[in-house]
Amino acid sequence: MKTILLLLHDDGGQEARLQAALDLTRTLEGHLVCLDVTIMPTMVVSDALGDAGFGMLLQEERQRESANREKLEARLVHEDVSWDWRDATGEVAPCLRDETALADLIVVNRQLEACPVPDMRALAGDLVVKTHIPVLAVPEDLSRLDLDRALIAWDGSTASAAALRAAVALLRHAERVTIIAIGDESDRLPAEAAAAYLSRYGIHAEVEHVALDGAKVGDVLFERVSSGHFGYVVMGGFGHHRVAEALFGGVTRMMLTKSPVPIFLAH
């Protein structure tokens, strides 16, 4: 894992994305691809304001992103990482997908509390399903990426196995790796098999088995993630095939809504 694709756009989550991507690039001794997206106004806005209004809003967005590029390029030259800059105009998800051919990991946010555009929760789902490249979705208040303490949410599914395999390059840098298996495991690949797989890469993980006792899987996982004991969580993006445009529910949706730590997702 060497090439990190970072979404840049002047919004409330940009600083957190940038910090996470810089920490990743330094740790992995990799290369940072900065994609600054000028977001086109929505068709609803276009219909309401007409062509002149649409053009004015687009011009304002271009000016903001031009200033954003100037500010961030001046900063990046002092960050001691390998990087390049690319510009795109359009919807965020297609713009990012167009740049993923040689990317190893994509950095976006989980849901932004005060900024509905871009819709980061939907964006993460789109990217995980359509690119099959891992996504790191970070909270908007992240100031430093803690790679020392990793939690792996294991359910024995193909998606969780894919996430585990994809995360090996990061897990090698962790001082502590914990695999948590929640609920009945009788009909799925056991967490011990996941631990054995990691041990072949020199990663020695602890395994925790947690009974549900009437609770929901998502609530148990969220409580564990919120304990303050972990820097990020690795989990499968979806347990079943879905179309990216559908509203996805369950544990993935909940974690992308309110996880206090970054989420490493793969499908």
C-alpha positions as CSV (number, residue, x, y, z in Angstrom):
1,M,0.0,0.0,0.0
2,K,1.8,3.1,-1.3
3,T,-0.5,5.4,-3.3
4,I,-3.0,7.3,-1.2
5,L,-5.9,9.1,-3.1
6,L,-7.1,12.1,-1.1
7,L,-10.3,14.1,-1.7
8,L,-9.7,17.8,-1.4
9,H,-12.6,20.3,-1.3
10,D,-13.0,23.3,0.8
11,D,-15.5,21.9,3.3
12,G,-15.7,21.2,7.0
13,G,-14.0,17.8,6.8
14,Q,-11.0,18.7,4.6
15,E,-8.5,19.4,7.4
16,A,-9.2,16.0,9.0
17,R,-8.9,14.2,5.6
18,L,-5.6,16.0,4.9
19,Q,-4.1,15.1,8.3
20,A,-5.1,11.5,8.0
21,A,-3.6,11.2,4.5
22,L,-0.4,12.9,5.5
23,D,0.0,10.6,8.5
24,L,-0.7,7.6,6.2
25,T,1.7,8.7,3.5
26,R,4.6,9.2,6.0
27,T,4.0,5.9,7.8
28,L,3.8,3.9,4.6
29,E,6.6,5.9,2.9
30,G,4.1,6.4,0.0
31,H,2.8,8.9,-2.4
32,L,-0.1,11.3,-1.9
33,V,-2.5,12.0,-4.9
34,C,-4.4,15.2,-4.1
35,L,-7.7,15.4,-6.1
36,D,-9.4,18.8,-5.7
37,V,-13.0,18.6,-6.9
38,T,-15.0,21.6,-8.0
39,I,-18.5,20.4,-7.3
40,M,-21.1,21.2,-9.9
41,P,-24.3,22.9,-8.6
42,T,-27.2,20.5,-8.4
43,M,-30.0,20.3,-11.0
44,V,-32.5,21.5,-8.4
45,V,-30.4,24.7,-8.0
46,S,-30.0,25.0,-11.8
47,D,-33.7,24.7,-12.4
48,A,-34.5,27.3,-9.7
49,L,-31.9,29.9,-10.7
50,G,-31.7,29.3,-14.4
51,D,-28.6,29.3,-16.6
52,A,-27.2,32.6,-15.3
53,G,-27.6,31.6,-11.7
54,F,-26.0,28.2,-12.4
55,G,-23.1,29.9,-14.0
56,M,-22.6,32.3,-11.2
57,L,-22.6,29.5,-8.6
58,L,-20.2,27.4,-10.6
59,Q,-17.8,30.4,-11.0
60,E,-17.9,31.0,-7.2
61,E,-17.1,27.3,-6.6
62,R,-14.2,27.5,-9.0
63,Q,-12.8,30.5,-7.3
64,R,-13.1,28.9,-3.9
65,E,-11.3,25.8,-5.1
66,S,-8.6,27.8,-6.9
67,A,-7.9,29.6,-3.6
68,N,-8.0,26.2,-1.8
69,R,-5.3,24.9,-4.2
70,E,-3.1,27.9,-3.7
71,K,-3.4,27.6,0.1
72,L,-2.8,23.8,0.3
73,E,0.0,23.7,-2.3
74,A,1.9,26.2,-0.2
75,R,1.5,24.0,2.8
76,L,2.3,20.7,1.1
77,V,5.7,21.8,0.0
78,H,6.7,21.8,3.7
79,E,5.1,18.5,4.7
80,D,8.0,16.2,3.6
81,V,5.9,13.8,1.6
82,S,5.8,12.8,-2.1
83,W,2.6,14.3,-3.7
84,D,1.0,15.5,-6.8
85,W,-2.1,17.6,-7.5
86,R,-5.0,16.9,-9.8
87,D,-8.2,19.0,-10.5
88,A,-11.6,17.8,-11.5
89,T,-15.1,19.3,-12.0
90,G,-18.3,17.4,-11.5
91,E,-19.9,15.1,-8.9
92,V,-17.5,13.9,-6.3
93,A,-18.0,10.1,-6.6
94,P,-17.4,9.8,-10.3
95,C,-14.4,12.2,-10.1
96,L,-12.8,10.1,-7.4
97,R,-13.6,6.8,-9.2
98,D,-11.9,8.2,-12.4
99,E,-8.6,8.5,-10.4
100,T,-8.6,5.1,-8.7
101,A,-6.9,2.9,-11.3
102,L,-3.6,3.1,-9.5
103,A,-4.7,4.0,-6.0
104,D,-4.3,1.7,-3.0
105,L,-6.5,3.6,-0.5
106,I,-9.0,6.5,-0.7
107,V,-9.3,9.0,2.1
108,V,-12.7,10.7,2.6
109,N,-14.8,11.5,5.7
110,R,-17.5,9.7,7.5
111,Q,-20.7,11.8,7.7
112,L,-20.1,15.5,8.2
113,E,-22.4,16.9,10.9
114,A,-22.8,20.5,9.5
115,C,-22.0,20.0,5.8
116,P,-24.5,18.0,3.8
117,V,-22.6,18.5,0.5
118,P,-20.7,16.4,-0.3
119,D,-22.7,13.5,1.3
120,M,-19.7,11.7,2.7
121,R,-21.6,8.7,4.0
122,A,-23.1,8.0,0.6
123,L,-19.7,8.7,-1.1
124,A,-17.9,6.1,1.1
125,G,-20.5,3.5,0.1
126,D,-20.3,4.3,-3.5
127,L,-16.5,4.0,-3.6
128,V,-16.3,0.8,-1.6
129,V,-18.8,-1.0,-3.8
130,K,-17.8,0.4,-7.2
131,T,-14.0,0.6,-7.0
132,H,-13.3,-2.4,-4.7
133,I,-10.5,-0.2,-3.3
134,P,-10.3,0.3,0.5
135,V,-11.7,3.5,1.9
136,L,-10.6,5.3,5.1
137,A,-13.5,7.4,6.3
138,V,-12.4,9.8,9.1
139,P,-14.3,12.0,11.6
140,E,-14.3,15.7,10.8
141,D,-12.6,16.5,14.1
142,L,-9.6,14.2,13.6
143,S,-6.3,16.0,14.3
144,R,-4.0,12.9,14.2
145,L,-4.3,9.4,12.8
146,D,-3.5,6.9,15.5
147,L,-2.2,3.7,13.8
148,D,-0.9,2.2,16.9
149,R,-4.1,0.6,18.2
150,A,-6.4,-1.2,15.7
151,L,-9.7,-2.9,16.2
152,I,-10.9,-5.4,13.6
153,A,-14.7,-6.0,13.5
154,W,-14.9,-9.7,12.4
155,D,-18.1,-11.5,11.4
156,G,-16.6,-14.2,9.2
157,S,-18.0,-12.7,6.0
158,T,-16.2,-12.3,2.7
159,A,-16.4,-8.5,3.2
160,S,-14.7,-8.7,6.6
161,A,-12.0,-11.0,5.2
162,A,-11.4,-8.6,2.4
163,A,-11.0,-5.7,4.8
164,L,-8.6,-7.7,7.0
165,R,-6.4,-8.6,4.0
166,A,-6.5,-5.1,2.6
167,A,-5.5,-3.6,6.0
168,V,-2.3,-5.8,6.5
169,A,0.0,-2.9,5.4
170,L,-1.5,-0.7,8.1
171,L,-1.8,-3.4,10.8
172,R,2.0,-4.1,10.5
173,H,2.5,-0.6,12.1
174,A,0.2,-1.2,15.0
175,E,1.5,-1.9,18.5
176,R,-1.8,-3.6,19.4
177,V,-4.3,-5.3,17.2
178,T,-7.6,-6.6,18.6
179,I,-10.1,-8.8,16.7
180,I,-13.7,-8.6,18.1
181,A,-16.3,-11.2,17.2
182,I,-19.8,-10.3,18.3
183,G,-22.6,-12.8,18.7
184,D,-23.1,-16.4,17.5
185,E,-20.1,-17.6,15.5
186,S,-21.2,-21.2,15.0
187,D,-21.8,-20.9,11.3
188,R,-19.0,-18.6,10.2
189,L,-15.2,-18.5,9.8
190,P,-13.9,-18.1,13.4
191,A,-11.9,-15.1,14.5
192,E,-9.0,-17.4,15.4
193,A,-8.6,-18.1,11.7
194,A,-8.3,-14.4,11.1
195,A,-5.7,-14.1,13.9
196,A,-3.8,-17.0,12.4
197,Y,-3.8,-15.3,9.0
198,L,-2.3,-12.1,10.4
199,S,0.3,-14.0,12.4
200,R,1.8,-15.1,9.1
201,Y,2.6,-11.5,8.5
202,G,4.1,-11.0,11.9
203,I,1.0,-9.4,13.3
204,H,-0.1,-10.9,16.6
205,A,-3.7,-10.1,17.3
206,E,-5.8,-10.6,20.4
207,V,-9.2,-12.1,20.0
208,E,-12.3,-11.0,21.9
209,H,-15.6,-12.9,21.8
210,V,-18.6,-10.8,22.9
211,A,-22.1,-12.2,23.5
212,L,-25.0,-10.0,22.3
213,D,-27.2,-10.7,25.3
214,G,-30.1,-9.1,23.6
215,A,-28.2,-6.1,22.3
216,K,-27.6,-5.2,18.6
217,V,-24.3,-5.9,16.9
218,G,-24.0,-2.2,15.9
219,D,-24.5,-1.0,19.4
220,V,-22.0,-3.4,20.9
221,L,-19.4,-2.4,18.2
222,F,-20.0,1.3,18.7
223,E,-19.6,1.0,22.5
224,R,-16.3,-0.8,22.0
225,V,-15.0,1.7,19.4
226,S,-16.0,4.6,21.7
227,S,-14.0,3.2,24.6
228,G,-11.0,5.3,23.7
229,H,-8.8,2.2,23.4
230,F,-8.5,2.2,19.6
231,G,-7.2,4.5,17.0
232,Y,-9.2,3.1,14.1
233,V,-11.5,0.2,13.2
234,V,-11.2,-2.2,10.2
235,M,-14.5,-3.7,8.9
236,G,-16.2,-5.1,5.8
237,G,-18.1,-2.4,3.9
238,F,-21.2,-4.6,3.2
239,G,-22.3,-8.0,4.2
240,H,-24.4,-8.5,1.0
241,H,-24.4,-7.3,-2.6
242,R,-26.1,-3.9,-2.9
243,V,-26.4,-1.2,-5.4
244,A,-24.5,1.8,-4.3
245,E,-27.4,4.2,-4.8
246,A,-29.6,2.3,-2.3
247,L,-29.8,3.5,1.3
248,F,-27.6,1.0,3.1
249,G,-28.5,0.2,6.7
250,G,-27.1,-1.8,9.5
251,V,-23.7,-1.6,11.1
252,T,-21.9,0.1,8.2
253,R,-24.4,2.9,8.0
254,M,-24.3,3.5,11.7
255,M,-20.5,3.6,11.8
256,L,-20.3,6.0,8.9
257,T,-22.8,8.2,10.7
258,K,-21.2,8.5,14.1
259,S,-17.9,6.6,14.6
260,P,-15.5,8.6,16.8
261,V,-12.5,6.9,15.1
262,P,-11.6,6.4,11.4
263,I,-13.1,3.5,9.7
264,F,-11.1,1.3,7.2
265,L,-13.7,-0.2,4.8
266,A,-13.3,-2.8,2.1
267,H,-15.7,-4.9,0.2
